[in-house]
Amino acid sequence: MLEFMKNKILIPVLITGALAAFFSFRYSGAFANQNNERKNVVMETVRTAIEQGHFQPRPLDDSFSAIVFKKTFNILDYRKNFFIHKDIDALSTYEYAIDDEIKNGSVAFFDAVNAIFSKRIDSAEVYYKSILKTPFDFTTNDSAKFDGDDLSYATNEAALKQRWTDYMKYLTLSKYEDLKKAQEANKEKDAKKKTLSELEVEARQSVQKNQDLFFKRLRKLDNDERFAIYVNAITNSEDPHTDYLPPDDKARFDESMSGSFFGIGAQLQEDEGNIKIVAIIAGSPCWKQGELKVNDVITKVAQGNAEPTEVAGRDLDEVVKLIRGPKGTVVKLTVKKV
Protein backbone atom coordinates (compact mmCIF):
# COMPACT_ATOMS: atom_id res chain seq x y z
CA MET A 1 0.00 0.00 0.00
CA LEU A 2 1.36 3.39 -0.96
CA GLU A 3 0.74 6.64 0.92
CA PHE A 4 0.97 10.14 -0.53
CA MET A 5 0.47 13.65 0.80
CA LYS A 6 -1.48 15.85 -1.58
CA ASN A 7 0.31 19.04 -2.56
CA LYS A 8 0.11 21.70 -5.25
CA ILE A 9 1.29 20.43 -8.62
CA LEU A 10 2.27 22.71 -11.50
CA ILE A 11 1.22 21.39 -14.90
CA PRO A 12 3.30 22.54 -17.88
CA VAL A 13 1.48 23.62 -21.02
CA LEU A 14 2.31 20.96 -23.61
CA ILE A 15 1.94 21.00 -27.34
CA THR A 16 -0.35 17.99 -27.03
CA GLY A 17 -2.60 20.18 -24.91
CA ALA A 18 -2.92 22.62 -27.77
CA LEU A 19 -3.93 19.79 -30.07
CA ALA A 20 -6.49 18.50 -27.58
CA ALA A 21 -7.94 21.98 -27.13
CA PHE A 22 -8.09 22.38 -30.89
CA PHE A 23 -10.33 19.34 -31.10
CA SER A 24 -12.67 20.34 -28.30
CA PHE A 25 -15.45 21.70 -30.50
CA ARG A 26 -18.22 23.56 -28.73
CA TYR A 27 -21.70 23.93 -30.13
CA SER A 28 -24.63 25.14 -28.10
CA GLY A 29 -26.51 22.00 -27.06
CA ALA A 30 -24.50 19.82 -29.44
CA PHE A 31 -24.02 17.08 -26.84
CA ALA A 32 -27.25 17.67 -24.94
CA ASN A 33 -29.32 15.82 -27.52
CA GLN A 34 -28.96 12.98 -29.97
CA ASN A 35 -29.92 14.89 -33.09
CA ASN A 36 -28.02 13.50 -36.07
CA GLU A 37 -27.75 16.97 -37.53
CA ARG A 38 -25.58 17.99 -34.57
CA LYS A 39 -23.41 14.91 -35.00
CA ASN A 40 -23.08 15.67 -38.68
CA VAL A 41 -21.73 19.10 -37.78
CA VAL A 42 -19.11 17.47 -35.54
CA MET A 43 -18.14 15.04 -38.29
CA GLU A 44 -17.75 17.89 -40.77
CA THR A 45 -15.58 19.80 -38.29
CA VAL A 46 -13.46 16.71 -37.64
CA ARG A 47 -12.94 16.23 -41.37
CA THR A 48 -11.85 19.83 -41.78
CA ALA A 49 -9.50 19.58 -38.80
CA ILE A 50 -7.94 16.35 -40.08
CA GLU A 51 -7.38 17.72 -43.56
CA GLN A 52 -6.25 21.21 -42.56
CA GLY A 53 -4.89 20.84 -39.03
CA HIS A 54 -2.08 18.36 -39.71
CA PHE A 55 1.27 18.83 -41.38
CA GLN A 56 0.96 15.66 -43.45
CA PRO A 57 -2.67 14.50 -43.21
CA ARG A 58 -3.42 10.88 -44.04
CA PRO A 59 -5.71 10.51 -47.06
CA LEU A 60 -9.35 9.81 -46.21
CA ASP A 61 -9.58 6.65 -48.29
CA ASP A 62 -10.56 2.98 -47.95
CA SER A 63 -7.34 2.20 -46.07
CA PHE A 64 -8.12 4.88 -43.49
CA SER A 65 -11.70 3.62 -43.29
CA ALA A 66 -10.53 0.05 -42.50
CA ILE A 67 -8.30 1.36 -39.70
CA VAL A 68 -11.18 3.30 -38.13
CA PHE A 69 -13.46 0.28 -38.48
CA LYS A 70 -11.07 -1.98 -36.57
CA LYS A 71 -10.18 0.65 -33.98
CA THR A 72 -13.84 1.29 -33.15
CA PHE A 73 -14.36 -2.35 -32.16
CA ASN A 74 -11.05 -2.48 -30.29
CA ILE A 75 -12.13 0.49 -28.17
CA LEU A 76 -15.66 -0.74 -27.50
CA ASP A 77 -14.87 -4.44 -27.09
CA TYR A 78 -11.14 -5.16 -26.77
CA ARG A 79 -11.67 -8.49 -24.99
CA LYS A 80 -14.29 -9.54 -27.56
CA ASN A 81 -16.83 -10.18 -24.81
CA PHE A 82 -19.77 -8.44 -26.50
CA PHE A 83 -19.85 -8.66 -30.29
CA ILE A 84 -20.08 -11.99 -32.11
CA HIS A 85 -19.12 -12.96 -35.67
CA LYS A 86 -22.52 -12.26 -37.17
CA ASP A 87 -22.44 -8.72 -35.74
CA ILE A 88 -19.11 -8.00 -37.41
CA ASP A 89 -20.33 -9.58 -40.65
CA ALA A 90 -23.46 -7.43 -40.59
CA LEU A 91 -21.39 -4.28 -40.07
CA SER A 92 -18.69 -5.20 -42.58
CA THR A 93 -20.51 -3.25 -45.29
CA TYR A 94 -19.18 -0.11 -43.57
CA GLU A 95 -15.54 -1.22 -43.44
CA TYR A 96 -14.54 0.70 -46.56
CA ALA A 97 -17.30 3.32 -46.43
CA ILE A 98 -16.39 5.28 -43.29
CA ASP A 99 -14.15 7.66 -45.26
CA ASP A 100 -17.13 8.51 -47.47
CA GLU A 101 -19.31 9.03 -44.39
CA ILE A 102 -16.74 11.42 -42.91
CA LYS A 103 -16.69 13.42 -46.13
CA ASN A 104 -20.50 13.47 -46.28
CA GLY A 105 -21.03 14.12 -42.58
CA SER A 106 -22.89 10.82 -42.14
CA VAL A 107 -23.03 8.82 -38.89
CA ALA A 108 -24.70 5.66 -40.25
CA PHE A 109 -21.85 3.38 -39.13
CA PHE A 110 -21.92 4.77 -35.60
CA ASP A 111 -25.71 4.36 -35.37
CA ALA A 112 -25.48 0.74 -36.56
CA VAL A 113 -22.64 -0.17 -34.15
CA ASN A 114 -24.31 1.59 -31.24
CA ALA A 115 -27.60 -0.24 -31.75
CA ILE A 116 -25.94 -3.67 -31.74
CA PHE A 117 -23.61 -2.80 -28.86
CA SER A 118 -26.57 -1.73 -26.68
CA LYS A 119 -28.25 -5.11 -27.25
CA ARG A 120 -25.01 -6.99 -26.51
CA ILE A 121 -24.64 -5.15 -23.20
CA ASP A 122 -28.12 -6.36 -22.22
CA SER A 123 -27.21 -9.95 -23.13
CA ALA A 124 -23.85 -9.87 -21.34
CA GLU A 125 -25.46 -8.55 -18.17
CA VAL A 126 -27.82 -11.53 -18.15
CA TYR A 127 -24.86 -13.87 -18.73
CA TYR A 128 -22.64 -12.78 -15.85
CA LYS A 129 -25.47 -12.55 -13.33
CA SER A 130 -26.61 -16.07 -14.18
CA ILE A 131 -23.07 -17.47 -14.16
CA LEU A 132 -22.19 -16.02 -10.76
CA LYS A 133 -25.19 -17.66 -9.08
CA THR A 134 -23.52 -21.08 -9.23
CA PRO A 135 -20.35 -22.11 -7.31
CA PHE A 136 -17.24 -22.76 -9.43
CA ASP A 137 -15.24 -25.97 -9.33
CA PHE A 138 -11.54 -25.06 -9.08
CA THR A 139 -10.31 -28.68 -9.19
CA THR A 140 -10.68 -29.08 -12.96
CA ASN A 141 -7.94 -28.42 -15.52
CA ASP A 142 -9.16 -25.48 -17.60
CA SER A 143 -7.53 -23.04 -19.97
CA ALA A 144 -8.71 -19.76 -21.46
CA LYS A 145 -7.38 -16.67 -23.21
CA PHE A 146 -8.44 -13.14 -22.31
CA ASP A 147 -6.15 -11.01 -24.46
CA GLY A 148 -8.24 -9.59 -27.28
CA ASP A 149 -5.27 -9.68 -29.65
CA ASP A 150 -5.19 -13.49 -29.32
CA LEU A 151 -8.93 -14.00 -29.73
CA SER A 152 -11.39 -14.06 -32.59
CA TYR A 153 -15.03 -13.11 -32.10
CA ALA A 154 -17.27 -15.82 -30.66
CA THR A 155 -18.99 -17.85 -33.34
CA ASN A 156 -22.44 -17.58 -31.72
CA GLU A 157 -24.20 -16.56 -28.52
CA ALA A 158 -23.56 -19.92 -26.84
CA ALA A 159 -19.82 -19.51 -27.43
CA LEU A 160 -20.03 -15.94 -26.14
CA LYS A 161 -21.72 -17.11 -22.93
CA GLN A 162 -18.96 -19.71 -22.47
CA ARG A 163 -16.41 -16.92 -22.86
CA TRP A 164 -18.15 -15.02 -20.06
CA THR A 165 -18.21 -18.20 -17.95
CA ASP A 166 -14.44 -18.63 -18.35
CA TYR A 167 -13.82 -14.97 -17.55
CA MET A 168 -16.02 -14.95 -14.43
CA LYS A 169 -14.34 -18.15 -13.23
CA TYR A 170 -10.90 -16.60 -13.74
CA LEU A 171 -11.86 -13.43 -11.83
CA THR A 172 -13.43 -15.47 -9.03
CA LEU A 173 -10.40 -17.75 -8.75
CA SER A 174 -8.09 -14.74 -8.58
CA LYS A 175 -10.17 -13.20 -5.78
CA TYR A 176 -10.48 -16.59 -4.05
CA GLU A 177 -6.69 -16.96 -3.96
CA ASP A 178 -6.33 -13.44 -2.53
CA LEU A 179 -8.84 -14.22 0.22
CA LYS A 180 -7.20 -17.55 1.02
CA LYS A 181 -3.73 -15.98 1.26
CA ALA A 182 -5.07 -13.17 3.45
CA GLN A 183 -6.67 -15.69 5.80
CA GLU A 184 -3.50 -17.78 6.00
CA ALA A 185 -1.48 -14.65 6.80
CA ASN A 186 -3.83 -13.72 9.65
CA LYS A 187 -1.90 -14.42 12.86
CA GLU A 188 -4.79 -13.84 15.23
CA LYS A 189 -5.49 -17.13 17.02
CA ASP A 190 -9.04 -16.20 17.91
CA ALA A 191 -9.96 -15.29 14.34
CA LYS A 192 -12.60 -17.61 12.93
CA LYS A 193 -11.32 -19.16 9.73
CA LYS A 194 -13.70 -19.50 6.82
CA THR A 195 -14.05 -22.74 4.92
CA LEU A 196 -12.90 -22.93 1.30
CA SER A 197 -16.54 -23.02 0.25
CA GLU A 198 -17.23 -19.83 2.20
CA LEU A 199 -14.22 -18.16 0.60
CA GLU A 200 -15.50 -19.18 -2.85
CA VAL A 201 -18.89 -17.60 -2.08
CA GLU A 202 -17.21 -14.42 -0.85
CA ALA A 203 -15.06 -14.31 -3.99
CA ARG A 204 -18.09 -14.66 -6.26
CA GLN A 205 -19.92 -11.94 -4.36
CA SER A 206 -16.92 -9.64 -4.78
CA VAL A 207 -16.76 -10.30 -8.52
CA GLN A 208 -20.51 -9.74 -8.74
CA LYS A 209 -20.14 -6.37 -7.06
CA ASN A 210 -17.33 -5.30 -9.38
CA GLN A 211 -19.21 -6.45 -12.49
CA ASP A 212 -22.30 -4.56 -11.32
CA LEU A 213 -20.17 -1.42 -11.10
CA PHE A 214 -18.64 -2.09 -14.51
CA PHE A 215 -22.03 -2.48 -16.16
CA LYS A 216 -23.33 0.54 -14.29
CA ARG A 217 -20.50 2.47 -15.93
CA LEU A 218 -21.43 1.03 -19.33
CA ARG A 219 -25.01 2.13 -18.76
CA LYS A 220 -23.81 5.64 -17.91
CA LEU A 221 -22.31 5.94 -21.38
CA ASP A 222 -25.10 7.64 -23.28
CA ASN A 223 -25.26 7.93 -27.05
CA ASP A 224 -23.30 11.18 -27.07
CA GLU A 225 -20.46 9.69 -25.02
CA ARG A 226 -20.33 6.66 -27.29
CA PHE A 227 -20.31 9.01 -30.24
CA ALA A 228 -17.28 10.74 -28.71
CA ILE A 229 -15.58 7.32 -28.52
CA TYR A 230 -16.26 6.82 -32.23
CA VAL A 231 -14.96 10.28 -33.12
CA ASN A 232 -11.78 9.50 -31.18
CA ALA A 233 -11.39 6.31 -33.20
CA ILE A 234 -11.31 8.59 -36.23
CA THR A 235 -8.96 11.25 -34.83
CA ASN A 236 -6.60 8.66 -33.30
CA SER A 237 -6.43 6.86 -36.64
CA GLU A 238 -5.13 10.08 -38.16
CA ASP A 239 -2.74 10.76 -35.30
CA PRO A 240 -2.53 8.98 -31.89
CA HIS A 241 -1.92 12.36 -30.24
CA THR A 242 -5.04 13.97 -31.63
CA ASP A 243 -8.07 13.69 -29.36
CA TYR A 244 -11.62 14.90 -29.54
CA LEU A 245 -12.94 16.18 -26.18
CA PRO A 246 -16.67 16.42 -25.44
CA PRO A 247 -17.65 19.26 -23.05
CA ASP A 248 -17.15 17.41 -19.73
CA ASP A 249 -13.72 16.15 -20.77
CA LYS A 250 -12.85 19.61 -22.08
CA ALA A 251 -13.71 21.10 -18.67
CA ARG A 252 -11.37 18.64 -16.94
CA PHE A 253 -8.68 19.37 -19.50
CA ASP A 254 -9.01 23.12 -18.86
CA GLU A 255 -8.66 22.47 -15.13
CA SER A 256 -5.47 20.49 -15.61
CA MET A 257 -4.03 23.15 -17.92
CA SER A 258 -5.03 26.07 -15.69
CA GLY A 259 -1.74 25.89 -13.78
CA SER A 260 -2.39 23.88 -10.63
CA PHE A 261 -4.59 21.39 -8.82
CA PHE A 262 -4.38 19.22 -5.72
CA GLY A 263 -3.57 15.56 -6.20
CA ILE A 264 -0.88 12.90 -5.90
CA GLY A 265 0.69 13.66 -9.28
CA ALA A 266 -0.15 10.53 -11.23
CA GLN A 267 -1.90 10.44 -14.59
CA LEU A 268 -4.51 7.68 -14.73
CA GLN A 269 -6.16 5.86 -17.58
CA GLU A 270 -8.87 3.23 -17.91
CA ASP A 271 -7.49 0.07 -19.48
CA GLU A 272 -9.74 -2.95 -20.01
CA GLY A 273 -11.75 -2.22 -16.87
CA ASN A 274 -8.66 -1.41 -14.78
CA ILE A 275 -7.35 1.96 -13.60
CA LYS A 276 -3.72 2.12 -14.67
CA ILE A 277 -0.91 4.58 -13.93
CA VAL A 278 0.28 5.97 -17.28
CA ALA A 279 2.56 8.81 -16.12
CA ILE A 280 4.18 10.19 -12.97
CA ILE A 281 4.58 13.96 -12.80
CA ALA A 282 8.11 14.97 -11.84
CA GLY A 283 8.28 16.69 -8.46
CA SER A 284 4.84 15.45 -7.37
CA PRO A 285 4.07 13.62 -4.08
CA CYS A 286 4.06 10.15 -5.66
CA TRP A 287 7.25 10.99 -7.60
CA LYS A 288 8.96 11.90 -4.32
CA GLN A 289 7.54 8.83 -2.57
CA GLY A 290 8.99 6.69 -5.34
CA GLU A 291 7.03 3.44 -5.10
CA LEU A 292 4.27 4.11 -7.61
CA LYS A 293 5.33 3.19 -11.14
CA VAL A 294 3.94 3.49 -14.66
CA ASN A 295 1.66 0.53 -15.55
CA ASP A 296 0.79 -0.18 -11.90
CA VAL A 297 -2.94 -0.98 -11.59
CA ILE A 298 -4.84 0.65 -8.73
CA THR A 299 -7.07 -1.84 -6.92
CA LYS A 300 -8.08 0.11 -3.78
CA VAL A 301 -8.12 3.73 -2.56
CA ALA A 302 -8.41 4.99 1.01
CA GLN A 303 -8.44 8.51 2.46
CA GLY A 304 -6.43 8.70 5.69
CA ASN A 305 -7.41 5.83 7.99
CA ALA A 306 -10.72 5.14 6.25
CA GLU A 307 -11.58 1.67 4.97
CA PRO A 308 -10.13 1.12 1.47
CA THR A 309 -12.57 1.25 -1.43
CA GLU A 310 -12.18 -1.24 -4.28
CA VAL A 311 -12.03 0.51 -7.63
CA ALA A 312 -12.48 -2.41 -10.04
CA GLY A 313 -15.34 -1.62 -12.38
CA ARG A 314 -15.51 2.06 -11.42
CA ASP A 315 -15.10 4.72 -14.06
CA LEU A 316 -12.08 7.00 -14.11
CA ASP A 317 -13.94 10.04 -12.77
CA GLU A 318 -15.06 8.13 -9.67
CA VAL A 319 -11.52 6.95 -8.95
CA VAL A 320 -10.10 10.45 -9.40
CA LYS A 321 -12.67 11.79 -6.91
CA LEU A 322 -11.66 9.08 -4.41
CA ILE A 323 -7.99 10.08 -4.73
CA ARG A 324 -8.26 13.86 -4.79
CA GLY A 325 -9.01 15.91 -1.70
CA PRO A 326 -8.01 18.93 0.35
CA LYS A 327 -4.35 19.89 0.46
CA GLY A 328 -2.43 18.01 3.16
CA THR A 329 -4.69 14.94 3.44
CA VAL A 330 -3.25 11.46 3.05
CA VAL A 331 -4.36 9.04 0.35
CA LYS A 332 -3.45 5.34 0.42
CA LEU A 333 -3.37 3.28 -2.76
CA THR A 334 -3.28 -0.48 -3.03
CA VAL A 335 -1.75 -1.35 -6.39
CA LYS A 336 -1.04 -4.42 -8.47
CA LYS A 337 2.47 -4.36 -9.89
CA VAL A 338 3.35 -5.34 -13.44
C-alpha positions in Angstrom: 0.0 0.0 0.0 1.4 3.4 -1.0 0.7 6.6 0.9 1.0 10.1 -0.5 0.5 13.7 0.8 -1.5 15.8 -1.6 0.3 19.0 -2.6 0.1 21.7 -5.2 1.3 20.4 -8.6 2.3 22.7 -11.5 1.2 21.4 -14.9 3.3 22.5 -17.9 1.5 23.6 -21.0 2.3 21.0 -23.6 1.9 21.0 -27.3 -0.4 18.0 -27.0 -2.6 20.2 -24.9 -2.9 22.6 -27.8 -3.9 19.8 -30.1 -6.5 18.5 -27.6 -7.9 22.0 -27.1 -8.1 22.4 -30.9 -10.3 19.3 -31.1 -12.7 20.3 -28.3 -15.5 21.7 -30.5 -18.2 23.6 -28.7 -21.7 23.9 -30.1 -24.6 25.1 -28.1 -26.5 22.0 -27.1 -24.5 19.8 -29.4 -24.0 17.1 -26.8 -27.3 17.7 -24.9 -29.3 15.8 -27.5 -29.0 13.0 -30.0 -29.9 14.9 -33.1 -28.0 13.5 -36.1 -27.7 17.0 -37.5 -25.6 18.0 -34.6 -23.4 14.9 -35.0 -23.1 15.7 -38.7 -21.7 19.1 -37.8 -19.1 17.5 -35.5 -18.1 15.0 -38.3 -17.7 17.9 -40.8 -15.6 19.8 -38.3 -13.5 16.7 -37.6 -12.9 16.2 -41.4 -11.8 19.8 -41.8 -9.5 19.6 -38.8 -7.9 16.4 -40.1 -7.4 17.7 -43.6 -6.2 21.2 -42.6 -4.9 20.8 -39.0 -2.1 18.4 -39.7 1.3 18.8 -41.4 1.0 15.7 -43.4 -2.7 14.5 -43.2 -3.4 10.9 -44.0 -5.7 10.5 -47.1 -9.3 9.8 -46.2 -9.6 6.7 -48.3 -10.6 3.0 -48.0 -7.3 2.2 -46.1 -8.1 4.9 -43.5 -11.7 3.6 -43.3 -10.5 0.1 -42.5 -8.3 1.4 -39.7 -11.2 3.3 -38.1 -13.5 0.3 -38.5 -11.1 -2.0 -36.6 -10.2 0.6 -34.0 -13.8 1.3 -33.2 -14.4 -2.3 -32.2 -11.1 -2.5 -30.3 -12.1 0.5 -28.2 -15.7 -0.7 -27.5 -14.9 -4.4 -27.1 -11.1 -5.2 -26.8 -11.7 -8.5 -25.0 -14.3 -9.5 -27.6 -16.8 -10.2 -24.8 -19.8 -8.4 -26.5 -19.8 -8.7 -30.3 -20.1 -12.0 -32.1 -19.1 -13.0 -35.7 -22.5 -12.3 -37.2 -22.4 -8.7 -35.7 -19.1 -8.0 -37.4 -20.3 -9.6 -40.6 -23.5 -7.4 -40.6 -21.4 -4.3 -40.1 -18.7 -5.2 -42.6 -20.5 -3.2 -45.3 -19.2 -0.1 -43.6 -15.5 -1.2 -43.4 -14.5 0.7 -46.6 -17.3 3.3 -46.4 -16.4 5.3 -43.3 -14.2 7.7 -45.3 -17.1 8.5 -47.5 -19.3 9.0 -44.4 -16.7 11.4 -42.9 -16.7 13.4 -46.1 -20.5 13.5 -46.3 -21.0 14.1 -42.6 -22.9 10.8 -42.1 -23.0 8.8 -38.9 -24.7 5.7 -40.3 -21.9 3.4 -39.1 -21.9 4.8 -35.6 -25.7 4.4 -35.4 -25.5 0.7 -36.6 -22.6 -0.2 -34.2 -24.3 1.6 -31.2 -27.6 -0.2 -31.7 -25.9 -3.7 -31.7 -23.6 -2.8 -28.9 -26.6 -1.7 -26.7 -28.3 -5.1 -27.3 -25.0 -7.0 -26.5 -24.6 -5.1 -23.2 -28.1 -6.4 -22.2 -27.2 -9.9 -23.1 -23.8 -9.9 -21.3 -25.5 -8.6 -18.2 -27.8 -11.5 -18.1 -24.9 -13.9 -18.7 -22.6 -12.8 -15.9 -25.5 -12.5 -13.3 -26.6 -16.1 -14.2 -23.1 -17.5 -14.2 -22.2 -16.0 -10.8 -25.2 -17.7 -9.1 -23.5 -21.1 -9.2 -20.3 -22.1 -7.3 -17.2 -22.8 -9.4 -15.2 -26.0 -9.3 -11.5 -25.1 -9.1 -10.3 -28.7 -9.2 -10.7 -29.1 -13.0 -7.9 -28.4 -15.5 -9.2 -25.5 -17.6 -7.5 -23.0 -20.0 -8.7 -19.8 -21.5 -7.4 -16.7 -23.2 -8.4 -13.1 -22.3 -6.1 -11.0 -24.5 -8.2 -9.6 -27.3 -5.3 -9.7 -29.7 -5.2 -13.5 -29.3 -8.9 -14.0 -29.7 -11.4 -14.1 -32.6 -15.0 -13.1 -32.1 -17.3 -15.8 -30.7 -19.0 -17.9 -33.3 -22.4 -17.6 -31.7 -24.2 -16.6 -28.5 -23.6 -19.9 -26.8 -19.8 -19.5 -27.4 -20.0 -15.9 -26.1 -21.7 -17.1 -22.9 -19.0 -19.7 -22.5 -16.4 -16.9 -22.9 -18.2 -15.0 -20.1 -18.2 -18.2 -18.0 -14.4 -18.6 -18.4 -13.8 -15.0 -17.6 -16.0 -15.0 -14.4 -14.3 -18.2 -13.2 -10.9 -16.6 -13.7 -11.9 -13.4 -11.8 -13.4 -15.5 -9.0 -10.4 -17.8 -8.8 -8.1 -14.7 -8.6 -10.2 -13.2 -5.8 -10.5 -16.6 -4.1 -6.7 -17.0 -4.0 -6.3 -13.4 -2.5 -8.8 -14.2 0.2 -7.2 -17.5 1.0 -3.7 -16.0 1.3 -5.1 -13.2 3.5 -6.7 -15.7 5.8 -3.5 -17.8 6.0 -1.5 -14.7 6.8 -3.8 -13.7 9.7 -1.9 -14.4 12.9 -4.8 -13.8 15.2 -5.5 -17.1 17.0 -9.0 -16.2 17.9 -10.0 -15.3 14.3 -12.6 -17.6 12.9 -11.3 -19.2 9.7 -13.7 -19.5 6.8 -14.0 -22.7 4.9 -12.9 -22.9 1.3 -16.5 -23.0 0.3 -17.2 -19.8 2.2 -14.2 -18.2 0.6 -15.5 -19.2 -2.8 -18.9 -17.6 -2.1 -17.2 -14.4 -0.9 -15.1 -14.3 -4.0 -18.1 -14.7 -6.3 -19.9 -11.9 -4.4 -16.9 -9.6 -4.8 -16.8 -10.3 -8.5 -20.5 -9.7 -8.7 -20.1 -6.4 -7.1 -17.3 -5.3 -9.4 -19.2 -6.4 -12.5 -22.3 -4.6 -11.3 -20.2 -1.4 -11.1 -18.6 -2.1 -14.5 -22.0 -2.5 -16.2 -23.3 0.5 -14.3 -20.5 2.5 -15.9 -21.4 1.0 -19.3 -25.0 2.1 -18.8 -23.8 5.6 -17.9 -22.3 5.9 -21.4 -25.1 7.6 -23.3 -25.3 7.9 -27.1 -23.3 11.2 -27.1 -20.5 9.7 -25.0 -20.3 6.7 -27.3 -20.3 9.0 -30.2 -17.3 10.7 -28.7 -15.6 7.3 -28.5 -16.3 6.8 -32.2 -15.0 10.3 -33.1 -11.8 9.5 -31.2 -11.4 6.3 -33.2 -11.3 8.6 -36.2 -9.0 11.2 -34.8 -6.6 8.7 -33.3 -6.4 6.9 -36.6 -5.1 10.1 -38.2 -2.7 10.8 -35.3 -2.5 9.0 -31.9 -1.9 12.4 -30.2 -5.0 14.0 -31.6 -8.1 13.7 -29.4 -11.6 14.9 -29.5 -12.9 16.2 -26.2 -16.7 16.4 -25.4 -17.6 19.3 -23.1 -17.1 17.4 -19.7 -13.7 16.1 -20.8 -12.9 19.6 -22.1 -13.7 21.1 -18.7 -11.4 18.6 -16.9 -8.7 19.4 -19.5 -9.0 23.1 -18.9 -8.7 22.5 -15.1 -5.5 20.5 -15.6 -4.0 23.2 -17.9 -5.0 26.1 -15.7 -1.7 25.9 -13.8 -2.4 23.9 -10.6 -4.6 21.4 -8.8 -4.4 19.2 -5.7 -3.6 15.6 -6.2 -0.9 12.9 -5.9 0.7 13.7 -9.3 -0.1 10.5 -11.2 -1.9 10.4 -14.6 -4.5 7.7 -14.7 -6.2 5.9 -17.6 -8.9 3.2 -17.9 -7.5 0.1 -19.5 -9.7 -3.0 -20.0 -11.7 -2.2 -16.9 -8.7 -1.4 -14.8 -7.3 2.0 -13.6 -3.7 2.1 -14.7 -0.9 4.6 -13.9 0.3 6.0 -17.3 2.6 8.8 -16.1 4.2 10.2 -13.0 4.6 14.0 -12.8 8.1 15.0 -11.8 8.3 16.7 -8.5 4.8 15.5 -7.4 4.1 13.6 -4.1 4.1 10.2 -5.7 7.2 11.0 -7.6 9.0 11.9 -4.3 7.5 8.8 -2.6 9.0 6.7 -5.3 7.0 3.4 -5.1 4.3 4.1 -7.6 5.3 3.2 -11.1 3.9 3.5 -14.7 1.7 0.5 -15.5 0.8 -0.2 -11.9 -2.9 -1.0 -11.6 -4.8 0.6 -8.7 -7.1 -1.8 -6.9 -8.1 0.1 -3.8 -8.1 3.7 -2.6 -8.4 5.0 1.0 -8.4 8.5 2.5 -6.4 8.7 5.7 -7.4 5.8 8.0 -10.7 5.1 6.2 -11.6 1.7 5.0 -10.1 1.1 1.5 -12.6 1.3 -1.4 -12.2 -1.2 -4.3 -12.0 0.5 -7.6 -12.5 -2.4 -10.0 -15.3 -1.6 -12.4 -15.5 2.1 -11.4 -15.1 4.7 -14.1 -12.1 7.0 -14.1 -13.9 10.0 -12.8 -15.1 8.1 -9.7 -11.5 6.9 -8.9 -10.1 10.5 -9.4 -12.7 11.8 -6.9 -11.7 9.1 -4.4 -8.0 10.1 -4.7 -8.3 13.9 -4.8 -9.0 15.9 -1.7 -8.0 18.9 0.3 -4.3 19.9 0.5 -2.4 18.0 3.2 -4.7 14.9 3.4 -3.2 11.5 3.0 -4.4 9.0 0.4 -3.5 5.3 0.4 -3.4 3.3 -2.8 -3.3 -0.5 -3.0 -1.8 -1.4 -6.4 -1.0 -4.4 -8.5 2.5 -4.4 -9.9 3.3 -5.3 -13.4 
